[in-house]
């Protein structure tokens, strides 16, 4: 059984996107006979690499799935946040030799587009499971 860490970025300026993504992630873990052994909630997507690193250090975690939503605002700030999060998560995965999957939707998204992508939480978990199993062989 694959054991997962889950990082959930709580910033959702318009509603229930993050909660729906987390439900999707937990359902995917259950459907794939994996266990989420630890969850870290962080303020926003920018904050996810540190939490992912803490989880990836643990001996009881095979992979980490990261969830978040970056909704467009009035500036290009969403692009800056997305780039920093993606780069940081890549570094964690390589430095810790642990799969870290990117389930952060956005940037450049409207609220409606984010709502339509809440299944990406489940996709991030499924990818983490697949990669962990492949690398364990």
C-alpha positions, 0 to 999 in steps of 0.5 A: 500500500502506498502511503501519501502525504497531502499538502493543501493550500487553503487560499481560495478567494471565492469559495469551495474549490480547495475543499472539492479538490481535497475530497477528490484527492481523498476519494482517489486515495481510497479508490487506489488502496492508498493511505494518506498518513499526514496532511499539512494545510498551508496558507497558499500555493507559494507555501507548499514547497516547505510543507511538501519537504517536511512530508517527503523527509518522513520514512512513512511517506512514499509520495506527496500530492500538493493541492492548490488553486491560483485564481487570476487577479488584477496583476501578474501575481498569479504567474509569479506564485505558480512559477515559484511553487512549481520550481520549489516542488520540483526541487523537493522531489529531486532533493528528497528522491520522493515523488511530489505531484503538482495538483495546483490549478492555475494560474490564469484561471477564472473562478469558474475554470477553477471549479471545473478542475477540482478533479485535479486533486484526485489526479494529483493523488493518482499520479503520486501513487503511480509514480511511487509504485513505479519507483519502488520496483 
